[in-house]
Amino acid sequence: MIRKSEYQENLGRSLDLYTGRSLGGGSRINQMFYTRGLPAEYDAWAAAGRKGWSWEEFRPYFLKSEDAVGYGPIEGVHATAGEWKNRPLDRLYFRCFEQTLRGVEKLGLPYIPDINSPTHPPFGCGRVFFTIDKNSHRSSTFHAFLPASLALKRKSNLHICTDTLVERLVLESLPDGTSVVRGVQMISGGGRKTVKVEQEVIMSAGPLANPQILMLSGIGPAEHLKDHDIKIMQDLPAVGSNLQDHLGVSIAWNIPMSDSLVSLQAKPWLFFIALFQYLIWGTGLLLVPVSQLFLFLHTKILDESGTPVKASKAFSEPIPDVEIMPMAYDSSDQPFPKTKGVYSLLNCLLRPKSHGTVRLTSSDPNAPLSIDLRYLSDPKDITPLRASLKFSLRLRDKMREQGYKLVDWQVPASESDEDLDRFIQHSNRNRTTYHYSSTCRMAPEHDPMGGGVVDDELKVYGVTNLRVADSSIFPWIPATHLQAPTVAVAEKCADMLRMKA
Ligand SMILES: Cc1cc2nc3c(=O)[nH]c(=O)nc-3n(C[C@H](O)[C@H](O)[C@H](O)COP(=O)(O)OP(=O)(O)OC[C@H]3O[C@@H](n4cnc5c(N)ncnc54)[C@H](O)[C@@H]3O)c2cc1C
């Protein structure tokens, strides 16, 4: 599903926001990158008071559903008994990736053999692990956790409604001021239905739709609900607040066509050969991803020119602040001519300080949402992006020194702050990375960041039988790709329910 964001003042445009509208949600359409983030990420949640969410407590839930295909098990790091598959590819498919790896090493950054190992430093380059099976086919959460055999086995107590839109929860006020969910109202099979709730409701509609459903049910910022004539059941200002994403900025060069995935579009005969290979042998270029390397950095290790100078294990920042994704294709969201090969580096801000909002435009569940990411609204957010772009240019220099021809195509006019800022903000090279997060954050109901929506057991404040379990509950956006932490949240929620039963 594509939604338009509100006009982004600091980018000079609005962006197209994508989410997966299917069983399995985003995991049906995402890039399949599998990363967990470093232990310090979750230890910071624990330090902020989240009981049960330190790395050591959360770690088992990454392993519980993992099937590390062909490279596990590794005690405490990777498991093979779970349902959800991930693995790296056997080799780098394009010369531009080999050159990237050499260039990064020459810049003094370490190679990270396993990006999901809890002991790697917050900077370095490693191969991508994908949520794919041994045949390189997508292992979505739908295929992993809801195979037809399981759905059939459990059909007496599992009812799956497809083509269904949940509109709101039916709540009843209790004398003590709390509420209880009595039903879930939905449009299904062409008609409106209300499903009766006997125990609990677990919401997993994602960071954009969860706040919409909550607000339509009367749970959210009171003033906003009043504006839409919605009866207030719980005044929870944090609902739909604290929206975050990893803003990306793409810098790009022309390279030989044969080194780039653009070749599939530029040369129809190559596409047909690839299609043939795929249909007959299940192999070929159609299975090759746009990116095969991850590059994580803390920009404090860089000097003024963007060159790493402090890449030692003793470095004190435990969490990276940028990720750079090398791609054998353009990584902006703009159309581009398919006449030359393209290599790009997508510079992603991993620890944004800016926060946006999800708000209703109407009390009609089908009305579009007002989604304002407020990218770069905190001026501090631009500093790591500038440094990251400079690092990208130093990587370009190293690759050129190695003899790899990179022709400047979409690069900043110079390395002055003004030109870097112009490139970041006003060149159409910025984009969403689809990592929406934290609109129902797990935090105390009132805290300096605007408060929380759910407690440490994922229960919505003021409602006795309602939990949220997905990427909307992160206290702040994790400095990593979101699908693995989201599944771990779901696993932990399942355990909470099991313990209660
Ligand atoms: C194009 C793209 C590429 C990405 N690439 C990566 C990647 O490579 N690696 C990575 O880790 N992350 C990636 N992500 C992000 C990752 O997929 C998401 O963070 C993750 O899917 C979030 O999971 P979720 O369960 O919170 O929400 P979602 O996956 O959005 O799931 C929400 C579900 O709720 C359903 N729903 C919503 N509203 C309603 C309603 N009113 N009634 C009924 N059902 C409803 C939706 O149909 C969907 O099934 C990508 C995302 C996108 C869109």
The ligand as a MOL file (V3000), in Angstrom:
LIG
                    3D

  0  0  0     0  0            999 V3000
M  V30 BEGIN CTAB
M  V30 COUNTS 53 58 0 0 0
M  V30 BEGIN ATOM
M  V30 1 C 9.5800 -1.9440 0.7410 0
M  V30 2 C 10.0660 -2.2960 2.1190 0
M  V30 3 C 11.3610 -2.7950 2.2800 0
M  V30 4 C 11.8220 -3.1130 3.5650 0
M  V30 5 N 13.0210 -3.7610 3.7010 0
M  V30 6 C 13.3610 -4.2810 4.8990 0
M  V30 7 C 14.4720 -5.1700 5.0160 0
M  V30 8 O 15.1230 -5.5220 4.0440 0
M  V30 9 N 14.7820 -5.6360 6.2660 0
M  V30 10 C 14.0550 -5.2980 7.3690 0
M  V30 11 O 14.4040 -5.7390 8.4780 0
M  V30 12 N 12.9740 -4.4830 7.2840 0
M  V30 13 C 12.5960 -4.0130 6.0690 0
M  V30 14 N 11.4600 -3.2650 5.9430 0
M  V30 15 C 10.7070 -2.9420 7.1650 0
M  V30 16 C 9.9460 -4.1310 7.7110 0
M  V30 17 O 9.3560 -4.8860 6.6830 0
M  V30 18 C 8.8760 -3.5810 8.6690 0
M  V30 19 O 9.5380 -2.8530 9.6760 0
M  V30 20 C 8.0650 -4.7080 9.3060 0
M  V30 21 O 7.3540 -5.4020 8.3160 0
M  V30 22 C 7.1010 -4.1050 10.3170 0
M  V30 23 O 6.2640 -5.1230 10.7700 0
M  V30 24 P 4.9040 -4.7810 11.5040 0
M  V30 25 O 4.3050 -6.0910 11.8730 0
M  V30 26 O 5.1430 -3.7790 12.5430 0
M  V30 27 O 3.9890 -4.0510 10.4090 0
M  V30 28 P 3.5570 -4.5130 8.9620 0
M  V30 29 O 4.5730 -5.4410 8.3800 0
M  V30 30 O 3.2240 -3.2820 8.2240 0
M  V30 31 O 2.2350 -5.3870 9.2070 0
M  V30 32 C 0.9920 -4.7980 9.4730 0
M  V30 33 C -0.1050 -5.7580 9.0540 0
M  V30 34 O -1.3660 -5.2350 9.4870 0
M  V30 35 C -2.2980 -5.2890 8.4170 0
M  V30 36 N -3.2510 -4.1690 8.6360 0
M  V30 37 C -2.9660 -2.8530 8.6810 0
M  V30 38 N -4.0820 -2.1490 8.9250 0
M  V30 39 C -5.0910 -3.0300 9.0560 0
M  V30 40 C -6.4760 -2.8980 9.3300 0
M  V30 41 N -7.0460 -1.7270 9.5530 0
M  V30 42 N -7.2290 -4.0410 9.3500 0
M  V30 43 C -6.6540 -5.2570 9.1510 0
M  V30 44 N -5.3360 -5.4350 8.9220 0
M  V30 45 C -4.5560 -4.3350 8.8710 0
M  V30 46 C -1.4540 -5.1440 7.1580 0
M  V30 47 O -2.1260 -5.7050 6.0360 0
M  V30 48 C -0.2210 -5.9510 7.5490 0
M  V30 49 O -0.4190 -7.3230 7.2880 0
M  V30 50 C 10.9830 -2.8960 4.6950 0
M  V30 51 C 9.6930 -2.3870 4.5260 0
M  V30 52 C 9.2230 -2.1070 3.2530 0
M  V30 53 C 7.8110 -1.5960 3.0970 0
M  V30 END ATOM
M  V30 BEGIN BOND
M  V30 1 1 1 2
M  V30 2 1 2 3
M  V30 3 2 2 52
M  V30 4 2 3 4
M  V30 5 1 4 5
M  V30 6 1 4 50
M  V30 7 2 5 6
M  V30 8 1 6 7
M  V30 9 1 6 13
M  V30 10 2 7 8
M  V30 11 1 7 9
M  V30 12 1 9 10
M  V30 13 2 10 11
M  V30 14 1 10 12
M  V30 15 2 12 13
M  V30 16 1 13 14
M  V30 17 1 14 15
M  V30 18 1 14 50
M  V30 19 1 15 16
M  V30 20 1 16 17
M  V30 21 1 16 18
M  V30 22 1 18 19
M  V30 23 1 18 20
M  V30 24 1 20 21
M  V30 25 1 20 22
M  V30 26 1 22 23
M  V30 27 1 23 24
M  V30 28 2 24 25
M  V30 29 1 24 26
M  V30 30 1 24 27
M  V30 31 1 27 28
M  V30 32 2 28 29
M  V30 33 1 28 30
M  V30 34 1 28 31
M  V30 35 1 31 32
M  V30 36 1 32 33
M  V30 37 1 33 34
M  V30 38 1 33 48
M  V30 39 1 34 35
M  V30 40 1 35 36
M  V30 41 1 35 46
M  V30 42 1 36 37
M  V30 43 1 36 45
M  V30 44 2 37 38
M  V30 45 1 38 39
M  V30 46 1 39 40
M  V30 47 2 39 45
M  V30 48 1 40 41
M  V30 49 2 40 42
M  V30 50 1 42 43
M  V30 51 2 43 44
M  V30 52 1 44 45
M  V30 53 1 46 47
M  V30 54 1 46 48
M  V30 55 1 48 49
M  V30 56 2 50 51
M  V30 57 1 51 52
M  V30 58 1 52 53
M  V30 END BOND
M  V30 END CTAB
M  END
